[in-house]
Structures are given as structure tokens and as C-alpha cells.
Amino acid sequence: MDSIIVKGGTELHGQIHIAGAKNAALTLMPVTLLTDEPLTLTNTPRLSDIRTMAQLLSSLGAEVTALNDGRVVALSSHGLTSTRADYDIVRKMRASNLVLGPLLAREGRAVVSLPGGCAIGARPMDIHTTALEALGAEIELKDGYLHAVAKSGLKGAVVPLRFASVGATENVLMAATLAKGTTVIENAAKEPEIVDLASCLRRMGAQIEGDGTGRIEIQGVDRLSGATHPVVTDRIELGTYMLAPVIAGGEVECVGGRLDLVAAFAEKLDMAGVQVEETPVGLKVRRANGRPRAVDVVTEPFPGFPTDLQAQMMAMLCTAEGKSVLEERIFENRFMHAPELMRMGADIEVQGGTATVRGVERLKGAPVMATDLRASVSLILAGLAAEGETQVNRVYHLDRGYEHVEEKLSAVGAHIERVQGS
Ligand code: EPZ
């Protein structure tokens, strides 16, 4: 397994190009199942999760072709040969469950493995299944698989979500585009990836209103046409790289960054004394003077502070002036980066879903390891300003969600390299 070695202590200067959003691409790719016409996605990120989704869709009989070095993905599913998403793929990537809604809408049936637990939590699917049952699906759990059928097709309905689940909103939104009649999703997730999915579906002829708000209304149509759609900028990669100059010092311009995608996060940076400036090509970030100030963070569904930036924010707060309290309200176990940061000299106290960080002058490099994608990148960020060398192991987590992280950071002056594992 590869490792990444970071030598701390150099300020960062220059530009980092932000890629298309992993979490948008992972819901846009299954859209191909809703039509037999070609769907082309541009600005797709080059990540292992995208390849995993391509593998899953191919196993269902879709054709998926990466073009232009993976920046374009061409998909088409004339005739599906299977409606089963196997455990060995789903357990690798929970987003595989996003084929459930489209398969039900297109084929009237689906067999999708439950993902099983993952490092950050149990990740149940009850909100997905309750919502799809409201549209007329019958779903039962048998030997770890959800067996779903919609004998007489899906029918529009009012679908209240008990929690604004991103994935459940996406599954229902995709399924409802071909359901008979009107569907209203109540307490829908408002993430930018939902808006991106809706805008792609509208290009294909879907009738959707209210995406980005808590109430989405969909008029079912008989069929969808193909389309070409650009994947929205990755707000989590953006937030991650915005923190790099805050931790290491210097000034970095995140090309493609949009303030509206990271408003709650940018507000916290402002409170910490960080300068974020909108430029014609993106967002320029620098530490105003010396160490950033401590701030408190509570993770919430969009437009609140994103849980996917919590670990990275904690890495920054480890060397901020003062005490910060971070509350993780989305996942039940998303502080696994904390013990690793403590190995680097951070002063962190974790009590259930709350972590208290007391800033120290400087962290010390150490061999560290993380068990999820965002925790991994938070350790790289911490290493940028730590004294000495930090070796982050198990970087396959990183490659799921960050394309060429060592290239992007070394291009702005970081001393970072990938070491082939044994
Ligand atoms: C999406 O996961 C993202 N993944 C996650 O990003 C992100 O952290 C999450 O949304 C929250 O923003 C993709 O988009 C591929 P949820 P998702 O359904 O859809 C519970 C990353 O690092 N829940 O909004 O799975 C669930 O356990 C990943 O890129 C149920 O209880 O998130 C969690 O505690 C990590 N029952 C909370 O809701 C359900 O049926 C939020 O989950 C569904 C979810």
C-alpha cells in the first residue's frame, strides 16, 4: 500500500485547480439507467470511486467509456443485462446504492446489497427504502440484499424524509422522474450535488422544481432523452485546499472555486481571521496575520457546515490560537483523525460527538494512518506545517476522493511525495 510523505514548514504560493465533484458524479452516472439514449458527463474527476461506479454500471449492462484522460465519461444503457448490485462492489463504495431508484424506475426491480458498516458509521438505508415504498415499491431484506420490485410501476406520491438524507433524496428524485403523476419530496436534502443532479435531469426532459430547497416537486414523464452535462465543482475538495495556506502559511488561489458552494465554511474561516477573496477565476485564500483564531463548528446538512470538511477543519484548529469545540451531528463515528492528530502533538479531547481542540504552536511530524477519505486528507494538511516528516499510510482512501493530491500540493510549494507501498 502506498504512503504519502509530507515535510512540513514551507509556505504555499500559487494556484490549485479544483476538479468536478465526486459526490455529484457518483449520482449523475447512475442517471444513464433512466434512458436508453447516451449521457455524457464532462468535468468528471479522475478518482477510484468513479472507476468503481463505472464497474458497477457495466456489471448491469451499461456501457461506460472514459474519454479525454477521464475528464469525460460517456455512458449508455440500451439494454440492461442485470438489476443486481453485488455486495463486493457496494461494500467498497456506499454510493453504489444510488442505482436502486433508477433500476426501479427503468426495470421495475432491483437487488441491491446493503453496504454494511463503514468506518464513519452504520450507514443504514431505511430512509431510502421508506421513500421508495411511498412510490409503490415493495422492498424486503433477504441475506443482506434489498430485493425491490415495483410490479405496476412507480406512482407519484408525497414523500416526507425523516432526515434530509443526500442519498435518499437522490434515489427518490431519480426514480420520480419516470413515476406516474406528481411526487413531492419533503425535507429534501439541499446540497449543490442535488441541484446539479436536477439540472442534468431537466436537460433530459425531466420536470423538476424546488431542487436546492427542502421541497422538491417532480412531474413524472414517459421517457428521458440523452444529454451532455458538466459536473459541478467539488466544494469539499475546494474547502480542503482552501485550508492548505491557512495551515502552512502563504497564499493559494483555488481555480474554479465558488463562494456560494462553501458559504458556511468560508464564514468560519472569516471568524478565524482568514482572508478569502473572490477573483475572476476562483477564490484566493491567505492567513491574515500569524496563527488563525479558534472557532467552534457544528456539522449540519447543507447549507450548514459540511461534515465532509470537519476533519480538515480540525487539522487547522490544532494550531489555531485558543480552544475550539467541534460537534459532529451527521455521522456517529467521524473523529478517527483525532487520535492520529494527537500522535502529532495535537491537544484534542473527544467526548462522543464532540471534540475539544486546544491549539498548540506547532505539530510534530509522525507516521499516521486514517480509515476514511476525509480523515486521510486532514493528516496531510496537518503535515504541511508540522515539524519534520509526516508519513500518511493507506492512501488508497485518499485516491477515492482526491485526484493527484501530491501533484496539486507540490505545485504550490509543498514538500510532498508518494512512496510506493510494499
Ligand atoms: C453523502 O452520503 C455523501 N456521499 C457523503 O460524503 C456525505 O458525508 C453525506 O452525504 C452527508 O453530507 C455521497 O454523496 C456519495 P446521508 P450519504 O444519507 O448520502 C443517516 C465523502 O466523504 N442515514 O445524507 O450516504 C446516515 O447514516 C462522503 O465524500 C440513515 O440513518 O449521506 C448518516 O448518519 C462520506 N438512513 C446521515 O443519515 C438512511 O437511509 C447522513 O447520511 C440514510 C442515511
Residues whose N, C-alpha, C, O or C-beta is under 5 A from the ligand:
A	BS01	EPZ	N23 L26 A95 R123 P124 M125 D126 I127 H128 A164 S165 V166 G167 A168 T307 D308 I330 F331 L373
